[in-house]
Every structure is written in C-alpha cells, then in structure tokens.
Amino acid sequence: MKRGDLVKHPGGIRNVCDDMYAMGIVLGVRHPQNPAGEAQVEVLWHNKQSRLVYHSSQLEVISENR
C-alpha cells in the first residue's frame, strides 16, 4: 500500500454510510520500526473532510497508484 492508492474496507463498516467508506485515497503510510509491527495508513474518504488512520490489514487496495 502506498500514497495515492484507492482503498476500501473489505467488509464495509457496519451502521455507517456504505457510499462514504466504499472508496478512499491513501494520503500516507507510516511503516513501523519494529519488523513485527503493522503499517499505519492515513486515508481521506470520499465525501469526508477529516483524515483517519487505520492498520494496513483493515483496508483493501482497489486501485494502485502508478
């Protein structure tokens, strides 16, 4: 996963607008210094003005940035 990739939640988010969390753009990726750790991904969702941070395992890439 890298900056500019389009992502979604694999199973969606329950009790939240499906359209809003169906597509977001990766703004940044923070890789852990510990090899066993998981990368944190900053995402801006469609029609949402705030940025949210997730573990990379919580997201699915739907279109990769070239």
C-alpha positions as CSV (number, residue, x, y, z in Angstrom):
1,M,0.0,0.0,0.0
2,K,1.4,3.4,-0.9
3,R,0.4,7.1,-1.2
4,G,-2.2,7.6,-4.0
5,D,-3.7,4.1,-3.8
6,L,-7.5,3.9,-3.7
7,V,-8.8,1.7,-0.8
8,K,-12.0,0.4,0.8
9,H,-13.0,-1.6,3.8
10,P,-13.1,-5.2,2.8
11,G,-16.3,-5.9,4.7
12,G,-17.6,-2.4,4.9
13,I,-18.3,-0.5,8.1
14,R,-21.5,-1.5,9.9
15,N,-24.1,1.1,10.8
16,V,-22.3,3.7,8.7
17,C,-23.0,5.1,5.2
18,D,-21.8,2.5,2.7
19,D,-21.0,5.1,0.0
20,M,-18.7,7.2,2.2
21,Y,-16.4,4.3,3.1
22,A,-16.6,2.5,-0.3
23,M,-13.6,4.4,-1.6
24,G,-10.8,6.5,-0.1
25,I,-7.4,7.7,-1.1
26,V,-4.2,6.9,0.8
27,L,-2.5,10.1,1.9
28,G,0.4,8.5,3.7
29,V,1.8,5.3,5.1
30,R,3.9,5.0,8.3
31,H,5.9,1.8,8.5
32,P,6.8,0.6,11.9
33,Q,10.4,0.4,13.1
34,N,9.7,-3.0,14.5
35,P,9.5,-5.6,11.7
36,A,6.7,-7.4,13.5
37,G,4.6,-4.3,13.6
38,E,1.9,-3.2,11.1
39,A,1.9,-0.2,8.9
40,Q,-0.5,2.7,9.7
41,V,-2.3,4.1,6.7
42,E,-3.8,7.6,6.6
43,V,-6.9,7.7,4.5
44,L,-9.2,10.5,3.2
45,W,-12.6,9.0,2.5
46,H,-15.0,10.1,-0.3
47,N,-17.3,13.0,0.9
48,K,-15.5,13.2,4.3
49,Q,-13.3,16.1,5.2
50,S,-11.2,14.5,8.0
51,R,-8.3,12.1,7.7
52,L,-8.5,8.8,9.5
53,V,-5.7,6.3,10.4
54,Y,-6.0,2.5,10.0
55,H,-3.8,-0.5,10.2
56,S,-3.0,-1.8,6.8
57,S,-4.8,-5.1,7.4
58,Q,-8.1,-3.2,7.8
59,L,-8.1,-2.0,4.2
60,E,-8.2,-3.4,0.7
61,V,-6.5,-1.7,-2.3
62,I,-9.0,-1.3,-5.1
63,S,-6.7,0.7,-7.5
64,E,-2.9,1.1,-7.2
65,N,-1.2,4.4,-7.9
66,R,1.3,4.1,-10.7
